[in-house]
Amino acid sequence: MSADQVSSTENDASVVVYVRLLDEGVAAWRPVRALRKGSNVVMLQSSDDYDPGDEVWEFVPGQLVAVEERRLDGEPALVVTQLAA
């Protein structure tokens, strides 16, 4: 992930965030495009390959969610943590 994806703070800027996949048996994350709506709030966007029958995302496209920076596989990433208040 590039530094601009992690540090962008402009509203409505497109960023990549990671949504936890449920029912996978191991920790699994899906990269998802999102629009930044605040310093730690984004709106998840749908993608052509989103299939709720194939993968169960913890949060779904269209939801406003809170994100925080964490390390995934040793790299900085914006991870969805909860629904935005």
Backbone as a chain_set.jsonl record, in Angstrom:
{"seq": "MSADQVSSTENDASVVVYVRLLDEGVAAWRPVRALRKGSNVVMLQSSDDYDPGDEVWEFVPGQLVAVEERRLDGEPALVVTQLAA", "coords": {"N": [[0.854, -1.172, 0.0], [0.551, 2.212, -0.806], [2.048, 5.207, 0.567], [0.397, 7.46, 0.251], [-2.165, 6.406, 0.289], [-2.496, 5.739, 2.92], [-2.079, 8.122, 4.347], [-3.761, 10.094, 3.362], [-6.016, 12.782, 3.886], [-8.061, 14.222, 2.834], [-11.514, 14.983, 2.415], [-13.745, 12.771, 0.749], [-11.701, 11.646, -0.728], [-10.348, 8.927, -2.484], [-9.512, 5.879, -1.034], [-7.798, 2.853, -0.065], [-9.052, 0.396, 1.996], [-9.155, -2.17, 4.54], [-11.321, -4.833, 5.005], [-12.553, -7.105, 7.345], [-12.978, -10.542, 6.719], [-15.58, -12.777, 7.384], [-16.287, -16.067, 8.714], [-14.138, -17.522, 7.624], [-12.32, -19.162, 8.875], [-9.661, -18.594, 9.336], [-7.741, -15.608, 10.017], [-8.67, -13.217, 7.745], [-8.57, -10.723, 5.233], [-10.116, -8.323, 3.121], [-9.175, -6.161, 0.564], [-10.659, -3.035, -0.043], [-12.112, -0.429, -1.914], [-12.722, 2.876, -0.786], [-14.407, 5.907, 0.176], [-13.102, 8.694, 1.69], [-14.508, 10.257, 4.48], [-13.992, 11.709, 6.681], [-11.457, 12.244, 9.202], [-11.009, 9.692, 10.257], [-13.041, 8.202, 9.16], [-14.781, 6.414, 6.678], [-16.605, 5.7, 3.615], [-17.602, 2.647, 2.494], [-17.094, 1.295, -0.73], [-18.691, -0.38, -3.455], [-17.575, -3.187, -5.369], [-16.836, -4.73, -8.548], [-16.426, -7.425, -8.135], [-17.687, -8.019, -5.758], [-19.478, -10.279, -3.913], [-21.857, -11.241, -1.882], [-22.732, -13.811, -1.401], [-20.547, -15.348, -1.744], [-18.389, -14.375, -0.204], [-18.348, -13.339, 3.169], [-18.483, -10.26, 4.354], [-17.413, -8.31, 7.14], [-18.336, -5.707, 7.26], [-20.352, -3.921, 4.925], [-20.583, -2.73, 1.449], [-21.401, 0.732, 1.078], [-21.766, 1.339, 3.731], [-20.942, 3.591, 6.402], [-17.935, 3.651, 8.031], [-15.552, 3.318, 10.718], [-12.018, 3.667, 10.655], [-8.679, 2.518, 11.352], [-5.141, 2.867, 11.477], [-3.175, 0.053, 11.028], [-0.888, -2.744, 11.075], [-0.679, -5.002, 8.506], [0.465, -8.029, 7.461], [3.002, -6.985, 7.87], [2.95, -4.493, 6.675], [1.814, -1.034, 6.561], [-1.653, -0.388, 6.94], [-5.042, 0.65, 6.37], [-7.52, -0.297, 8.45], [-10.805, -1.471, 8.821], [-12.718, -0.907, 11.687], [-15.162, -0.566, 13.064], [-18.667, 0.341, 12.846], [-19.277, 3.706, 11.887], [-19.901, 6.338, 14.159]], "CA": [[0.0, 0.0, 0.0], [1.373, 3.406, -0.883], [1.912, 6.132, 1.689], [-0.726, 8.385, 0.068], [-3.401, 5.727, 0.665], [-2.565, 5.716, 4.37], [-2.044, 9.428, 4.977], [-4.7, 11.05, 2.769], [-7.027, 13.252, 4.825], [-9.079, 15.01, 2.15], [-12.826, 14.355, 2.321], [-14.094, 12.165, -0.522], [-10.544, 11.07, -1.407], [-10.448, 7.483, -2.576], [-8.47, 5.149, -0.314], [-8.012, 1.412, 0.07], [-9.15, -0.043, 3.385], [-9.265, -3.62, 4.64], [-12.501, -5.308, 5.722], [-12.375, -8.482, 7.805], [-13.89, -11.549, 6.184], [-16.103, -13.675, 8.41], [-16.484, -17.467, 8.325], [-13.024, -18.009, 6.819], [-11.53, -20.123, 9.63], [-8.411, -17.914, 9.667], [-7.856, -14.158, 9.824], [-8.61, -12.873, 6.325], [-8.953, -9.336, 4.98], [-10.383, -7.984, 1.728], [-8.97, -4.743, 0.245], [-11.888, -2.439, -0.571], [-12.06, 1.015, -2.156], [-13.609, 3.635, 0.084], [-14.304, 7.359, 0.097], [-12.836, 9.271, 3.005], [-15.546, 11.206, 4.891], [-13.453, 12.39, 7.852], [-10.089, 11.797, 9.46], [-10.977, 8.233, 10.443], [-14.335, 7.667, 8.706], [-14.868, 6.21, 5.231], [-17.776, 4.988, 3.109], [-17.169, 1.53, 1.667], [-17.607, 1.284, -2.092], [-18.891, -1.709, -4.019], [-16.671, -3.528, -6.458], [-17.429, -5.676, -9.489], [-16.318, -8.801, -7.654], [-18.36, -8.205, -4.461], [-20.536, -11.292, -3.957], [-22.124, -11.626, -0.49], [-22.93, -15.251, -1.321], [-19.231, -15.988, -1.826], [-17.611, -13.907, 0.94], [-19.119, -12.595, 4.164], [-17.708, -9.146, 4.866], [-17.886, -7.803, 8.426], [-19.054, -4.482, 6.911], [-20.699, -4.046, 3.508], [-20.561, -1.488, 0.676], [-22.398, 1.748, 1.418], [-21.749, 1.68, 5.154], [-19.939, 4.493, 6.956], [-17.195, 2.882, 9.019], [-14.338, 3.895, 11.289], [-10.797, 2.949, 10.306], [-7.462, 2.897, 12.057], [-3.956, 2.314, 10.833], [-2.569, -1.132, 11.65], [0.037, -3.433, 10.192], [-1.118, -6.295, 7.969], [1.605, -8.631, 6.763], [4.163, -6.117, 8.016], [2.772, -3.235, 5.938], [0.751, -0.188, 7.111], [-2.93, -0.528, 6.247], [-6.23, 1.183, 7.049], [-8.371, -1.432, 8.764], [-12.131, -1.107, 9.331], [-12.849, -1.381, 13.055], [-16.538, -0.537, 13.542], [-19.539, 1.323, 12.185], [-19.024, 5.066, 12.329], [-20.945, 6.881, 15.048]], "C": [[0.889, 1.22, 0.0], [1.086, 4.342, 0.284], [0.729, 7.065, 1.51], [-2.057, 7.728, 0.405], [-3.582, 5.753, 2.174], [-2.736, 7.115, 4.936], [-3.026, 10.441, 4.403], [-5.751, 11.462, 3.782], [-8.105, 14.091, 4.147], [-10.401, 14.261, 2.124], [-13.079, 13.901, 0.898], [-12.886, 11.693, -1.331], [-10.715, 9.559, -1.398], [-9.247, 6.847, -1.885], [-8.787, 3.661, -0.367], [-8.01, 1.089, 1.553], [-9.322, -1.56, 3.381], [-10.418, -3.998, 5.552], [-12.262, -6.768, 6.094], [-13.422, -9.382, 7.164], [-14.294, -12.484, 7.306], [-16.198, -15.082, 7.846], [-15.368, -18.022, 7.451], [-12.189, -19.06, 7.547], [-10.165, -19.586, 10.038], [-8.637, -16.421, 9.479], [-7.674, -13.842, 8.346], [-9.179, -11.472, 6.134], [-9.117, -9.112, 3.496], [-10.056, -6.507, 1.516], [-10.2, -4.208, -0.477], [-11.646, -0.945, -0.799], [-13.08, 1.69, -1.252], [-13.394, 5.121, -0.165], [-14.141, 7.907, 1.505], [-13.899, 10.33, 3.3], [-15.13, 12.009, 6.109], [-12.084, 11.812, 8.125], [-9.991, 10.295, 9.675], [-12.302, 7.575, 10.068], [-14.32, 7.57, 7.187], [-16.204, 5.574, 4.89], [-17.267, 3.898, 2.173], [-17.855, 1.563, 0.313], [-17.778, -0.171, -2.551], [-17.849, -1.943, -5.103], [-17.35, -4.566, -7.342], [-17.414, -7.107, -8.966], [-16.957, -9.022, -6.28], [-19.532, -9.162, -4.633], [-20.794, -11.77, -2.536], [-22.424, -13.115, -0.321], [-21.623, -16.013, -1.318], [-18.358, -15.648, -0.629], [-18.537, -13.144, 1.876], [-18.204, -11.53, 4.748], [-18.292, -8.712, 6.207], [-18.703, -6.529, 8.228], [-19.247, -4.482, 5.404], [-20.651, -2.7, 2.789], [-21.721, -0.564, 1.044], [-22.381, 2.147, 2.878], [-20.645, 2.687, 5.452], [-19.262, 3.757, 8.098], [-15.987, 3.664, 9.518], [-13.155, 3.021, 10.902], [-9.668, 3.394, 11.222], [-6.289, 2.238, 11.345], [-3.41, 1.169, 11.679], [-1.56, -1.698, 10.665], [-0.572, -4.77, 9.807], [0.036, -6.844, 7.148], [2.817, -7.7, 6.759], [4.072, -4.775, 7.32], [1.687, -2.387, 6.606], [-0.514, -0.32, 6.266], [-4.027, 0.133, 7.06], [-7.207, 0.036, 7.208], [-9.693, -0.923, 9.327], [-12.299, -1.729, 10.707], [-14.276, -1.451, 13.568], [-17.359, 0.393, 12.669], [-19.224, 2.687, 12.735], [-20.2, 5.565, 13.162], [-21.637, 8.042, 14.388]], "O": [[1.881, 1.265, 0.728], [0.026, 4.279, 0.907], [0.1, 7.442, 2.499], [-3.0, 8.428, 0.775], [-4.713, 5.787, 2.658], [-3.465, 7.292, 5.912], [-3.115, 11.555, 4.919], [-6.321, 10.612, 4.467], [-8.983, 14.622, 4.829], [-10.436, 13.061, 1.851], [-12.676, 14.57, -0.053], [-13.032, 11.37, -2.509], [-11.177, 8.985, -0.412], [-8.104, 7.235, -2.127], [-9.911, 3.265, -0.678], [-7.087, 1.459, 2.279], [-9.6, -2.158, 2.342], [-10.499, -3.56, 6.7], [-11.823, -7.566, 5.267], [-14.598, -9.028, 7.078], [-13.453, -12.932, 8.087], [-16.191, -15.267, 6.629], [-15.613, -18.899, 6.622], [-11.423, -19.782, 6.907], [-9.572, -20.081, 10.997], [-9.614, -16.013, 8.851], [-6.639, -14.163, 7.762], [-10.147, -11.086, 6.791], [-8.35, -9.646, 2.695], [-10.607, -5.664, 2.224], [-10.718, -4.837, -1.4], [-11.039, -0.278, 0.04], [-14.155, 1.151, -0.987], [-12.344, 5.541, -0.65], [-14.941, 7.62, 2.395], [-14.16, 11.2, 2.469], [-15.857, 12.91, 6.526], [-11.598, 10.977, 7.362], [-8.985, 9.685, 9.309], [-12.647, 6.516, 10.595], [-13.908, 8.5, 6.494], [-16.862, 4.985, 5.749], [-16.589, 4.181, 1.185], [-19.053, 1.828, 0.22], [-17.081, -1.068, -2.077], [-17.313, -0.996, -5.679], [-18.321, -5.203, -6.933], [-18.282, -7.909, -9.311], [-16.794, -10.092, -5.693], [-20.459, -8.896, -5.398], [-20.051, -12.606, -2.022], [-22.375, -13.626, 0.798], [-21.581, -17.184, -0.94], [-17.667, -16.515, -0.094], [-19.405, -12.394, 1.429], [-17.287, -11.821, 5.517], [-19.508, -8.737, 6.4], [-19.666, -6.297, 8.959], [-18.396, -4.991, 4.674], [-20.675, -1.65, 3.431], [-22.847, -1.002, 1.283], [-22.928, 3.191, 3.236], [-19.57, 2.655, 4.853], [-19.925, 3.291, 9.025], [-15.47, 4.549, 8.836], [-13.268, 1.797, 10.827], [-9.692, 4.487, 11.787], [-6.428, 1.198, 10.703], [-3.213, 1.306, 12.886], [-1.402, -1.187, 9.556], [-0.934, -5.572, 10.668], [0.525, -6.178, 6.235], [3.56, -7.633, 5.78], [5.02, -3.991, 7.368], [0.737, -2.938, 7.162], [-0.453, -0.359, 5.037], [-3.961, 0.174, 8.289], [-7.67, -0.537, 6.222], [-9.71, -0.055, 10.2], [-12.058, -2.922, 10.891], [-14.587, -2.29, 14.412], [-16.817, 1.14, 11.854], [-18.932, 2.825, 13.922], [-21.355, 5.239, 12.884], [-22.544, 8.634, 14.973]]}, "num_chains": 1, "name": "protein.A"}
